[in-house]
Amino acid sequence: MPQLLPLFPQEIDNFVDLFCGGCNVGINVKANKLFFNDNLLFLIEMYRAFVEKSLDETLGHIDRRISKFELSLTNENGYKELRNAYNSEKNPLDLFVLIAFSFNHQIRFNNNHEFNNPFGRERSCYNSAMKENLINFIIRLKEIEVNFEANDFENYDFSNLNSDDFVYCDPPYLITCGTYNDGKRGFKGWGKTEEKQLLCKLDELDSKNIKFALSNVLEHKGKENIILKNWVENNSNYRVNFLNSNYSNSNYHTIDRDKNASMEVLITNYEPPKQRQEYSLFDL
Ligand SMILES: C[S@@+](CC[C@H](N)C(=O)[O-])C[C@H]1O[C@@H](n2cnc3c(N)ncnc32)[C@H](O)[C@@H]1O
């Protein structure tokens, strides 16, 4: 994630993180206002609670839940009891506690909008590093002007944006299999229709001189995202910035590259700021 930030415009008024997920990118961006959006309503409700409640209230709630349900690296029953409590009451802060103790810290709901990720036995817990990250995250949320919305990207209102603003998109990737791709998790899935609708939205932003950046993969485990490749080829002002160090614009089309590797890209409608070359002592 952090390697993306140098590719973003240097001055941003409003920053929109349209598929914010864990907010990992947006939270690190320097902008006057941050707008986070994700169609996973329960996640957005958790972030809103972080903003509305005091830091002490949030940390106190987490500690009380951990002791009430005796959560630990091994107490699966306690985890399941908290999961049942969350699924019936939907206290937004309980979602954070569940994610902390769940398998791979994944956020997974079923079609009844019940959190259904299994227990992270011997692996996942609320440790001091997680607590410190949470504190830093909440402090940052409280010191900036921030807004959370739970829209489908199709319904997001971009009408207030202008050329000083920036839209970052990290949607589900069409050719990989994230937990949100199949449409069986209680929220709309991601297929060719959504992919094309998003690319149309980005074309609209471009026509209004609003800068955007799209994270994606052009190739993954032998599959190609033809829709995305064609879109880039048909828009000569869009730039493909390769994130894997072994690719560059010059070798992108060569035939001898590893067909199974993931080709991670950031597609932008602007020339990213020139990267400052960093030398070590013995390069000089
Ligand atoms: C690749 S993840 C984003 C990861 C995020 N950038 C991060 O740093 O954690 C994709 C996100 O898109 C959200 N999403 C999927 N379909 C969506 C839609 N139609 N509208 C808005 N958000 C959607 C998912 O809930 C998920 O959080």
The ligand as a Gaussian input file, in Angstrom:
#p B3LYP/6-31G(d) Opt

LIG

0 1
 C       -9.966000      -4.927000      -2.723000
 S      -11.073000      -4.504000      -1.422000
 C      -10.482000      -2.931000      -0.970000
 C       -9.328000      -3.022000      -0.083000
 C       -9.000000      -1.680000       0.567000
 N       -8.464000      -0.756000      -0.398000
 C       -8.067000      -1.845000       1.712000
 O       -7.066000      -1.157000       1.747000
 O       -8.349000      -2.635000       2.611000
 C      -12.579000      -4.156000      -2.249000
 C      -13.655000      -3.500000      -1.404000
 O      -14.717000      -3.140000      -2.288000
 C      -15.947000      -3.266000      -1.597000
 N      -17.003000      -3.390000      -2.640000
 C      -17.313000      -4.479000      -3.389000
 N      -18.303000      -4.193000      -4.258000
 C      -18.605000      -2.874000      -4.075000
 C      -19.537000      -1.989000      -4.678000
 N      -20.357000      -2.425000      -5.657000
 N      -19.592000      -0.709000      -4.269000
 C      -18.763000      -0.270000      -3.261000
 N      -17.853000      -1.074000      -2.631000
 C      -17.780000      -2.361000      -3.039000
 C      -15.758000      -4.514000      -0.743000
 O      -16.632000      -4.503000       0.374000
 C      -14.287000      -4.394000      -0.334000
 O      -14.140000      -3.758000       0.924000

